[in-house]
Amino acid sequence: MVMLVNWLLTHWWILLAALVLAVLVGAGWFYHRQQRGSGRPCGRKGCGTACRSRTRCTTPGSRTRSGS
């Protein structure tokens, strides 16, 4: 137990880096989750994907929104 406390006191920066990484990953996940619901359906029958592009669906094999 004493060795663990001594190691943590010496290597506190590793814990700080892990905490910063966890916060960044969590913020990215939260941002992605919010953005996922803001797009419109691509219009491809049965697709259900929310596309961010105004001209093309991001789903492979889909048609453009204009129907061409």
C-alpha positions in Angstrom: 0.0 0.0 0.0 2.8 2.4 0.9 4.5 1.6 -2.4 1.4 2.4 -4.3 1.0 5.8 -2.6 4.7 6.6 -3.2 4.3 5.7 -6.9 1.2 7.8 -7.3 2.9 10.8 -5.6 5.9 10.4 -7.9 3.9 9.8 -11.1 0.9 12.1 -10.6 1.3 13.5 -14.1 0.2 10.1 -15.6 -3.1 10.3 -13.7 -3.5 13.9 -14.9 -2.9 13.0 -18.5 -5.4 10.1 -18.2 -8.0 12.4 -16.8 -7.5 15.0 -19.6 -7.7 12.3 -22.2 -10.9 10.9 -20.6 -12.4 14.4 -20.6 -11.6 15.0 -24.2 -13.0 11.6 -25.3 -16.2 12.3 -23.3 -16.6 15.7 -24.8 -16.1 14.3 -28.3 -18.6 11.6 -27.7 -21.1 14.1 -26.4 -20.6 16.4 -29.3 -21.0 13.6 -31.8 -24.1 12.4 -30.1 -25.7 15.9 -30.3 -24.7 16.3 -34.0 -26.1 12.9 -35.0 -29.6 13.9 -34.4 -29.4 17.3 -36.2 -29.1 16.0 -39.8 -32.0 15.3 -42.2 -32.7 11.8 -43.6 -30.9 11.3 -46.9 -34.1 10.3 -48.8 -32.8 6.8 -49.8 -35.6 4.3 -49.2 -34.8 2.4 -46.0 -31.6 4.4 -45.3 -32.4 6.3 -42.1 -29.0 7.9 -42.1 -28.8 11.6 -41.2 -26.7 13.2 -43.9 -24.7 16.4 -43.3 -24.0 17.0 -46.9 -26.5 19.0 -48.9 -25.8 17.2 -52.2 -24.8 13.6 -51.4 -25.7 11.0 -48.9 -22.8 9.6 -46.8 -24.2 6.1 -47.1 -22.3 4.0 -49.6 -24.3 3.2 -52.7 -26.9 5.9 -52.2 -28.2 8.4 -54.7 -27.9 12.2 -54.5 -30.7 14.1 -52.9 -31.6 15.7 -56.2 -32.4 12.3 -57.6 -29.7 12.1 -60.1 
